[in-house]
Amino acid sequence: MPPSRRRATLATVAASAGVSVATVSKVLNGRSDVAPETRSLVLSLLEQHDYVAPPQRRGEVAPDTIEVEFDADLNAYSTEIVQGAVQAGADLDVAVVVSIRRNADRTGGWARELVAAGRRALVAVTGELTSGQLTALARARLPLVVIDPLNLPRARVTSVGSTNFAGGMAATQHLLALGHRRVAYLGGPATAACNQARLHGYRAAMEAAGAPVLPGYVRTGTFHYHDGVAGGAALLDLPEAPTAIFAGCDDIALGVLEAARARGLRVPEDLSVVGFDDTQVARMASPPLTTVRQPLREMGAVAVRTALRLAAGEQIESHHVELATELVVRGSTAPAHTGG
């Protein structure tokens, strides 16, 4: 290059193309979210301008990057996961990219796009992965770790979760110890492994106490507030309504509180409610929510560390890691009335 000619920069190419620097960067990184016409124009101008990426500084090593992917909008649960993942990344000098990608958007080129963007591994949170998507990740040689998956189409998928069965038992035993016999369970998706484990824990505690699970006392839906409102309303409108409800997550429990309020029921005087997760909303609820604490930040951190080990080709001791849960008693549970 003649001395008088300046090296082309991303800004130079962006100005010629009439697009942003970010768009040029996306094209260079193989991102799919650029229109084909724009991509073709930018590639042509990169060649015309003889663009060369700036050399890496001596001794500088590009940081590893891990993608933490959610399939729904972020909420209190996912925020805790992100906090743990980002902190683990900072401790290990690893960049953590957080994204939201609906399951329908995980198309055939999804895994290749992640690799082209420089991702070393993928952490998928509460998602539902198909066998085809797992095959695509394997072909792209992109390690995968899942947190609280809604399904596990293959037994050897590496996953991180908590002791959901034990947590379900602890929540139900707490309500039984308060004298409640009419205890209902309002959970998330029926096929979700974590929901099934919490439900099994509930049933085990009820059976051990000789307390019957009355018809209509087990309901499933999603792990969202609106299903807590609807499911709570259905339970509280039963001819023989429960005096206590164990909710499969804190968001569902908040919905139950609203359903109770709409019916003039006081919590915990008329209805006891237990959640699951111990997110920030549990502490902010009125009354503060009795719940089962999941170590969500640690789950995010463990997932990132495990994904890095897989990316490095290390053998891991177990394909499933369970971290301990703990019952946290606050103000949403109280002794049952006589006969409750």
Secondary structure by P-SEA (a helix, b strand, c coil): cccccccccaaaaaaaacccaaaaaaaaaccccccaaaaaaaaaaaaaaccccccccccccccbbbbbcccccccaaaaaaaaaaaaaaaaacbbbbbbbbcccccccaaaaaaaaacccbbbbccccccaaaaaaaaaacbbbbbccccccccccccccccaaaaaaaaaaaaaaaacccbbbbbbcccccaaaaaaaaaaaaaaaaacccccccccccccccaaaaaaaaaaaaaccccccbbbbccaaaaaaaaaaaaaacccccccbbbbbccccccccccccccbbbbcaaaaaaaaaaaaaaaaaacccccccbbbbbbbbbbccccccccccc
